[in-house]
Amino acid sequence: MFNLDPKKTEMPVQAPGERNKNFKEVATGYTEEMAMSEARRCLACKHRPCVAGCPVSVNIPDFIKEVEKGNFERAYEIITDTNSLPAVCGRVCPQESQCEKVCVRAIKGESVGIGRLERFVADWYMKNIEEKIEKPALNGIKMAVIGSGPAGLACAGDLAKLGYDVTIFEAFHVAGGVLMYGIPQFRLPKEIVRKEIDRLKKLGVKIETNSVVGKMISIDALISEEGFKAVFIGTGAGLPSFMKIPGENLCGVYSANEFLTRINLMNAYKFPKYDTPIKVGKRVAVVGGGNVAMDAARCAKRLGADEVYIIYRRGEEEMPARLEEIHHAKEEGIIFKILTNPTRIMGKDNWVSGIECVKMELGKPDESGRRRPSAVEGSEFVIDADEVIMAIGQSPNPLIKSTTPDLKTHNWGGIITDDAGRTSKPGVFAGGDAVTGAATVILAMGAGKAAAAAMDEYAALKTDNK
């Protein structure tokens, strides 16, 4: 029976006053009954706008129809035809700006909860099904993937399914890239990421951790000495940006990258069980308005900060963070200082003591389409703080470029590719944040999948021309 409710089935969550003191997952997930009820809201449109809105083209109406009937295993099989990380995407993808944005139900109400249903299906499958993965027969051709973030994992998975002998080279001691070091446990449990990676290993993908390509071995050597037919670069955007204002070298100033890596990948939130302490002040200022800023602020609150501020130079409607993350941050007690821009970090005894700011006003749109902020004369004020976290963006690490001189890049560091991920260097492909700068998990996965198809085409061409 069709569900006429104009609103999505509500997602159960921990109470704000409880969750802002722990790192357990905020959303606890649908029950089977909730999932089936939400699935009945889908109109199964013939023109399927939601599929076109998905960067990896998940067959959304078909998997939802199976959820409606209670065929959760079949729903999982449909999703994983094109998406190798459904439990991840169901949690962190910005569905509201992709598949759900174009859902017909959103015209006169809320869209179908596509992301919530994808998460439910993936979680149900992991809990109830002992998956038996058959390793494809190898074709004898080696492929290299640099970086084990979402772009690298998607590329490696598709290549492995085609029969290639795939090796991922990961600089960190743990695979997963930004899924492990950047996204907090309360949004994306690390055991979920590990299970998704284990699926790739069962397909035959090999992962070499502590392997820094560009230092330990060059891309040229991977091809000429190690026998890899092609190489995919999925190294992400891990180089943090700073404002270049006075006081950024004071003790107590972190990049969001370092702050979140210490917490997420090095288990600082479990100190002293894990010997990775991180100092968190009583009054913490986080500069930025994206998902990374929300993550850093919410982590600081969970680690004991009395007051946590989000300082953002535009208005709330211009914030690039997901609406859900902004909503959750407010519920958890994060204080928003919008139309505010830092001008100086103040210090005492070489330690942060405050952050001097100026009020902003919005003018005409800039090149990004957002209204340009400008300072209001005479509006300077100070926020007392003993810690500042800069979350104003990241760019690609220059290591790969500096050791691969014939690889063309943009002046800001992103690798130049065509739509299929082909770079200026034959046999070398790239995708994800290393190409676009910091973006979303699902867009990185889409780029990895596109590159895998192009690498398969390249390998066939090279083999035919032998």
C-alpha positions as CSV (number, residue, x, y, z in Angstrom):
1,M,0.0,0.0,0.0
2,F,1.4,3.4,-1.0
3,N,2.6,5.7,1.8
4,L,1.1,9.2,1.3
5,D,3.0,10.8,4.2
6,P,4.7,14.0,2.8
7,K,7.5,13.6,5.3
8,K,10.3,11.0,5.5
9,T,10.1,8.3,8.1
10,E,12.0,9.9,10.9
11,M,15.5,8.6,11.6
12,P,16.1,7.5,15.2
13,V,19.0,9.3,16.9
14,Q,20.7,9.6,20.2
15,A,19.4,12.5,22.3
16,P,21.7,15.6,21.8
17,G,22.6,15.9,25.5
18,E,23.8,12.3,25.5
19,R,25.5,12.1,22.1
20,N,27.6,15.2,22.6
21,K,29.5,13.4,25.3
22,N,30.3,10.2,23.4
23,F,31.5,9.0,20.0
24,K,28.8,6.4,19.3
25,E,26.9,6.8,16.1
26,V,24.4,9.7,16.2
27,A,21.8,8.1,14.0
28,T,20.8,4.5,15.1
29,G,19.2,3.5,11.8
30,Y,15.8,2.3,10.5
31,T,14.1,-0.9,11.7
32,E,12.8,-3.3,9.0
33,E,9.3,-1.9,9.5
34,M,10.5,1.7,9.1
35,A,12.5,0.9,6.0
36,M,9.5,-0.9,4.3
37,S,7.2,2.0,5.3
38,E,9.6,4.6,3.8
39,A,10.1,2.5,0.6
40,R,6.3,2.7,0.1
41,R,6.7,6.4,-0.4
42,C,8.6,5.8,-3.7
43,L,6.6,6.5,-6.9
44,A,8.8,4.3,-9.0
45,C,8.9,7.0,-11.7
46,K,9.4,5.8,-15.2
47,H,11.9,8.6,-16.0
48,R,14.0,7.9,-12.8
49,P,15.5,11.3,-12.0
50,C,17.1,9.9,-8.9
51,V,19.3,7.6,-10.9
52,A,20.5,10.5,-13.0
53,G,21.2,12.4,-9.8
54,C,23.5,9.7,-8.4
55,P,27.2,10.0,-9.4
56,V,27.5,6.2,-9.5
57,S,24.1,5.6,-11.1
58,V,22.6,3.3,-8.4
59,N,19.4,1.7,-9.7
60,I,17.4,3.4,-6.9
61,P,13.8,2.6,-7.8
62,D,14.6,-1.1,-8.2
63,F,16.4,-1.5,-4.9
64,I,13.7,0.5,-3.1
65,K,11.0,-1.8,-4.6
66,E,12.8,-4.8,-3.1
67,V,13.0,-3.1,0.3
68,E,9.2,-2.5,0.1
69,K,8.7,-6.3,-0.5
70,G,11.1,-7.2,2.3
71,N,13.7,-8.6,-0.1
72,F,16.7,-6.9,1.5
73,E,19.3,-9.2,0.2
74,R,18.2,-8.6,-3.4
75,A,18.1,-4.8,-2.7
76,Y,21.8,-5.0,-1.6
77,E,22.7,-6.9,-4.8
78,I,21.1,-4.1,-6.9
79,I,22.9,-1.4,-5.0
80,T,26.3,-3.1,-5.2
81,D,26.0,-3.5,-9.0
82,T,27.3,0.0,-9.2
83,N,28.2,1.1,-5.6
84,S,30.9,-0.8,-3.8
85,L,30.6,1.1,-0.6
86,P,26.9,1.3,0.3
87,A,27.2,1.4,4.1
88,V,29.5,4.4,3.7
89,C,27.5,6.3,1.1
90,G,24.3,5.7,3.0
91,R,25.8,7.7,5.9
92,V,28.0,10.4,4.4
93,C,26.7,11.2,0.9
94,P,24.9,14.6,0.5
95,Q,21.8,12.9,-0.9
96,E,19.9,16.1,-0.4
97,S,21.9,17.8,-3.2
98,Q,22.0,14.7,-5.5
99,C,19.5,11.8,-5.8
100,E,17.0,13.2,-3.3
101,K,17.2,16.7,-4.7
102,V,15.5,15.5,-7.9
103,C,13.1,13.1,-6.3
104,V,9.5,13.8,-7.5
105,R,8.2,13.4,-4.0
106,A,10.2,16.5,-3.1
107,I,8.0,18.7,-5.2
108,K,5.2,18.7,-2.7
109,G,6.9,17.5,0.4
110,E,10.1,15.7,1.5
111,S,11.9,13.4,-0.9
112,V,12.1,9.6,-0.4
113,G,14.8,8.9,2.2
114,I,17.1,7.2,-0.4
115,G,20.3,7.5,1.7
116,R,18.6,6.2,4.8
117,L,17.3,3.2,2.9
118,E,20.7,2.5,1.3
119,R,22.2,2.6,4.8
120,F,19.5,0.2,6.1
121,V,20.1,-2.3,3.3
122,A,23.9,-2.3,3.8
123,D,23.7,-2.6,7.5
124,W,21.0,-5.4,7.3
125,Y,23.2,-7.3,4.8
126,M,26.3,-7.1,7.0
127,K,24.4,-8.3,10.0
128,N,22.4,-11.1,8.4
129,I,24.3,-12.5,5.4
130,E,27.6,-14.4,5.3
131,E,28.8,-13.0,2.0
132,K,30.5,-15.4,-0.3
133,I,32.7,-13.5,-2.8
134,E,34.1,-15.3,-5.8
135,K,37.5,-14.0,-6.9
136,P,37.4,-13.3,-10.6
137,A,40.0,-15.2,-12.7
138,L,43.1,-13.1,-13.2
139,N,43.9,-11.9,-16.7
140,G,47.7,-11.5,-15.9
141,I,47.7,-7.7,-16.0
142,K,48.8,-5.6,-13.0
143,M,47.2,-2.3,-12.1
144,A,48.4,0.1,-9.4
145,V,46.2,2.4,-7.3
146,I,47.8,5.1,-5.2
147,G,45.6,6.0,-2.2
148,S,42.9,4.0,-0.5
149,G,40.3,6.6,-0.1
150,P,36.9,6.4,-1.8
151,A,38.3,7.1,-5.3
152,G,41.0,4.5,-5.0
153,L,38.7,1.9,-3.4
154,A,36.1,2.3,-6.1
155,C,38.7,2.1,-8.9
156,A,40.4,-0.9,-7.4
157,G,37.1,-2.7,-6.9
158,D,36.0,-2.3,-10.5
159,L,39.4,-3.3,-11.8
160,A,39.4,-6.4,-9.6
161,K,36.0,-7.5,-10.9
162,L,37.4,-7.2,-14.4
163,G,40.2,-9.7,-13.6
164,Y,43.1,-7.4,-13.0
165,D,45.8,-8.0,-10.4
166,V,45.3,-4.8,-8.4
167,T,47.6,-3.4,-5.7
168,I,46.7,-0.3,-3.6
169,F,49.6,1.7,-2.2
170,E,48.5,3.6,0.9
171,A,50.8,6.1,2.7
172,F,49.2,5.7,6.1
173,H,49.4,2.6,8.3
174,V,45.6,2.0,7.9
175,A,43.6,1.8,4.6
176,G,40.6,3.9,4.1
177,G,41.9,7.4,3.4
178,V,39.5,10.2,4.4
179,L,36.9,7.6,5.5
180,M,39.3,6.7,8.3
181,Y,41.2,9.9,9.2
182,G,38.7,12.6,8.3
183,I,35.1,11.5,9.2
184,P,34.4,11.0,12.9
185,Q,33.3,7.7,14.5
186,F,29.9,9.2,15.4
187,R,29.1,9.8,11.7
188,L,30.9,6.9,10.1
189,P,31.9,4.0,12.4
190,K,35.4,2.7,11.4
191,E,34.3,-1.0,11.6
192,I,31.9,-0.2,8.7
193,V,34.9,1.1,6.6
194,R,37.0,-2.0,7.5
195,K,34.2,-4.3,6.5
196,E,33.8,-2.6,3.1
197,I,37.6,-2.8,2.6
198,D,37.6,-6.5,3.5
199,R,35.1,-7.1,0.6
200,L,37.7,-5.7,-1.8
201,K,40.4,-7.9,-0.3
202,K,38.2,-10.9,-0.9
203,L,38.0,-9.9,-4.5
204,G,41.8,-10.1,-4.6
205,V,42.8,-6.5,-4.1
206,K,46.2,-6.2,-2.3
207,I,46.8,-3.2,0.0
208,E,50.3,-2.1,0.9
209,T,50.2,0.3,3.8
210,N,53.1,2.6,4.8
211,S,53.9,3.0,1.1
212,V,54.5,6.6,0.1
213,V,54.6,6.8,-3.7
214,G,56.8,9.7,-4.6
215,K,59.2,8.9,-1.7
216,M,59.7,5.2,-1.7
217,I,59.0,4.6,-5.4
218,S,58.1,6.8,-8.3
219,I,55.1,6.4,-10.7
220,D,57.6,5.9,-13.5
221,A,59.2,3.0,-11.5
222,L,55.8,1.4,-10.9
223,I,55.3,1.1,-14.6
224,S,58.8,0.5,-15.9
225,E,60.3,-1.6,-13.1
226,E,57.3,-3.2,-11.3
227,G,55.4,-4.1,-14.4
228,F,52.1,-2.2,-13.7
229,K,50.2,-1.6,-16.9
230,A,48.5,1.6,-15.6
231,V,48.4,3.7,-12.5
232,F,45.5,5.5,-10.8
233,I,46.2,8.4,-8.5
234,G,43.6,8.8,-5.8
235,T,45.7,10.6,-3.2
236,G,43.0,13.0,-2.1
237,A,43.4,16.6,-0.8
238,G,45.3,16.4,2.5
239,L,47.3,19.6,2.5
240,P,45.5,22.0,4.9
241,S,44.9,25.7,4.1
242,F,45.5,28.5,6.6
243,M,44.4,32.2,6.6
244,K,47.9,33.6,6.9
245,I,46.8,35.9,9.7
246,P,49.0,36.9,12.7
247,G,49.1,34.3,15.5
248,E,48.6,31.1,13.4
249,N,51.9,29.8,14.7
250,L,50.8,30.0,18.3
251,C,50.5,26.8,20.4
252,G,46.9,25.7,20.4
253,V,46.3,26.3,16.7
254,Y,45.5,23.2,14.7
255,S,44.6,22.4,11.2
256,A,41.4,20.5,11.1
257,N,43.3,17.7,9.2
258,E,45.7,17.2,12.1
259,F,43.0,17.5,14.8
260,L,40.7,15.0,13.1
261,T,43.5,12.6,12.1
262,R,44.7,12.4,15.7
263,I,41.1,11.7,16.9
264,N,39.8,9.4,14.2
265,L,42.8,7.5,12.9
266,M,45.0,7.5,16.0
267,N,42.2,7.0,18.5
268,A,42.9,10.1,20.6
269,Y,39.3,10.0,21.8
270,K,40.1,6.7,23.6
271,F,43.1,8.1,25.5
272,P,44.6,6.8,27.8
273,K,43.8,3.3,26.3
274,Y,45.6,4.5,23.1
275,D,48.6,6.7,23.7
276,T,47.6,9.5,21.4
277,P,46.6,12.5,23.6
278,I,45.3,15.7,22.1
279,K,44.8,18.9,24.0
280,V,41.3,20.3,23.8
281,G,40.7,23.7,25.3
282,K,37.7,24.9,27.3
283,R,36.8,27.5,24.7
284,V,37.4,26.3,21.1
285,A,37.0,28.3,18.0
286,V,36.6,26.5,14.7
287,V,37.1,28.6,11.5
288,G,35.1,27.4,8.5
289,G,31.6,26.4,7.5
290,G,31.9,23.1,5.7
291,N,31.4,19.5,6.9
292,V,35.0,19.4,8.1
293,A,34.4,22.4,10.4
294,M,31.2,20.7,11.8
295,D,33.2,17.5,12.4
296,A,36.0,19.3,14.2
297,A,33.6,21.4,16.3
298,R,31.5,18.4,17.3
299,C,34.6,16.4,18.2
300,A,35.9,19.2,20.4
301,K,32.6,19.3,22.3
302,R,32.7,15.5,22.8
303,L,36.3,15.8,24.1
304,G,35.2,18.1,26.9
305,A,35.2,21.7,25.6
306,D,32.8,23.9,27.5
307,E,32.1,26.3,24.6
308,V,32.7,25.6,20.9
309,Y,32.3,28.3,18.3
310,I,31.9,27.9,14.5
311,I,33.2,31.2,12.9
312,Y,32.1,31.7,9.3
313,R,32.4,34.8,7.2
314,R,29.2,34.3,5.2
315,G,25.6,33.6,6.3
316,E,24.2,30.3,7.4
317,E,22.4,29.7,4.1
318,E,25.8,30.0,2.3
319,M,27.4,27.3,4.5
320,P,28.7,24.4,2.4
321,A,28.1,21.9,5.2
322,R,25.2,19.5,4.9
323,L,22.0,20.8,6.5
324,E,21.8,17.7,8.7
325,E,25.3,18.3,10.1
326,I,24.5,22.0,10.8
327,H,21.3,20.9,12.5
328,H,23.0,18.2,14.6
329,A,25.8,20.7,15.6
330,K,23.3,23.2,16.9
331,E,21.4,20.5,18.8
332,E,24.7,19.5,20.5
333,G,25.4,23.0,21.7
334,I,27.8,24.4,19.1
335,I,27.6,28.2,19.0
336,F,27.4,29.7,15.5
337,K,29.1,33.0,14.8
338,I,28.1,33.8,11.2
339,L,29.0,36.8,9.2
340,T,32.2,36.9,11.2
341,N,35.8,36.7,10.0
342,P,39.0,36.3,12.1
343,T,41.7,38.9,11.6
344,R,44.2,37.9,14.3
345,I,44.8,35.0,16.8
346,M,45.8,36.5,20.1
347,G,48.3,34.8,22.5
348,K,49.7,34.8,26.0
349,D,52.9,33.0,26.9
350,N,53.0,31.6,23.3
351,W,49.5,30.0,23.7
352,V,46.2,31.0,22.2
353,S,44.2,33.3,24.4
354,G,41.6,34.6,22.0
355,I,40.7,35.3,18.4
356,E,40.1,38.8,17.1
357,C,37.3,39.0,14.6
358,V,35.4,41.5,12.5
359,K,31.7,41.5,11.5
360,M,30.9,40.9,7.8
361,E,28.1,41.9,5.4
362,L,27.2,40.3,2.1
363,G,27.4,42.1,-1.2
364,K,27.0,40.9,-4.8
365,P,27.8,37.3,-5.7
366,D,31.4,36.4,-6.4
367,E,32.7,33.8,-9.0
368,S,31.4,30.9,-6.9
369,G,27.9,32.3,-7.1
370,R,27.7,33.2,-3.4
371,R,27.4,36.7,-2.2
372,R,30.8,38.3,-1.5
373,P,31.5,39.2,2.1
374,S,33.1,42.4,3.2
375,A,34.2,43.7,6.6
376,V,32.0,46.2,8.5
377,E,34.1,49.1,9.5
378,G,34.6,49.5,13.3
379,S,33.0,46.1,14.1
380,E,36.0,44.4,15.6
381,F,35.5,42.2,18.7
382,V,37.3,39.4,20.5
383,I,36.2,35.8,21.3
384,D,38.0,34.3,24.2
385,A,39.5,31.0,23.2
386,D,42.4,28.8,24.2
387,E,42.3,26.7,21.0
388,V,41.7,27.5,17.3
389,I,41.0,24.9,14.6
390,M,41.4,26.0,11.0
391,A,38.9,24.2,8.7
392,I,38.9,26.5,5.6
393,G,39.8,23.9,3.0
394,Q,42.5,21.5,1.7
395,S,44.5,21.1,-1.5
396,P,46.3,18.1,-3.1
397,N,49.7,17.2,-1.6
398,P,52.4,18.3,-4.0
399,L,54.5,15.1,-3.6
400,I,53.2,13.2,-6.6
401,K,53.6,16.3,-8.9
402,S,57.1,17.0,-7.6
403,T,58.3,13.5,-8.5
404,T,56.4,13.2,-11.7
405,P,57.4,16.3,-13.7
406,D,55.5,15.4,-16.9
407,L,52.2,15.2,-15.0
408,K,50.2,18.5,-15.7
409,T,48.5,20.2,-12.8
410,H,46.5,23.3,-12.1
411,N,48.3,26.2,-10.4
412,W,46.4,25.3,-7.2
413,G,47.8,21.7,-7.3
414,G,44.9,19.6,-8.8
415,I,45.9,17.1,-11.4
416,I,44.5,17.9,-14.9
417,T,42.4,15.1,-16.4
418,D,39.7,14.5,-19.0
419,D,36.3,13.2,-18.0
420,A,37.6,9.6,-17.9
421,G,40.4,10.4,-15.6
422,R,43.2,10.4,-18.2
423,T,46.1,12.6,-17.3
424,S,48.8,14.1,-19.5
425,K,51.0,11.1,-18.8
426,P,50.2,8.0,-20.8
427,G,49.1,5.1,-18.6
428,V,48.5,7.4,-15.6
429,F,44.9,8.2,-14.5
430,A,43.6,10.2,-11.6
431,G,40.4,11.1,-9.8
432,G,38.7,12.3,-6.6
433,D,40.0,15.2,-4.5
434,A,43.5,15.0,-6.1
435,V,41.8,16.3,-9.2
436,T,38.9,18.4,-8.0
437,G,40.1,19.6,-4.6
438,A,38.1,18.6,-1.5
439,A,34.7,17.3,-2.6
440,T,32.3,14.5,-1.6
441,V,32.9,10.7,-1.1
442,I,30.4,9.8,-3.8
443,L,31.9,12.1,-6.5
444,A,35.3,10.6,-5.7
445,M,33.9,7.1,-6.2
446,G,32.3,8.1,-9.5
447,A,35.7,9.4,-10.7
448,G,37.3,6.2,-9.6
449,K,34.8,4.1,-11.5
450,A,35.2,6.2,-14.6
451,A,39.0,5.9,-14.4
452,A,38.7,2.1,-14.0
453,A,36.8,1.8,-17.2
454,A,39.3,4.0,-19.0
455,M,42.2,1.9,-17.6
456,D,40.5,-1.3,-18.9
457,E,40.3,0.3,-22.3
458,Y,43.9,1.5,-22.2
459,A,45.1,-2.0,-21.1
460,A,43.2,-3.6,-24.0
461,L,44.6,-1.1,-26.5
462,K,48.2,-1.6,-25.2
463,T,47.8,-5.4,-25.4
464,D,46.4,-5.3,-29.0
465,N,49.3,-3.1,-30.1
466,K,52.0,-5.4,-28.8
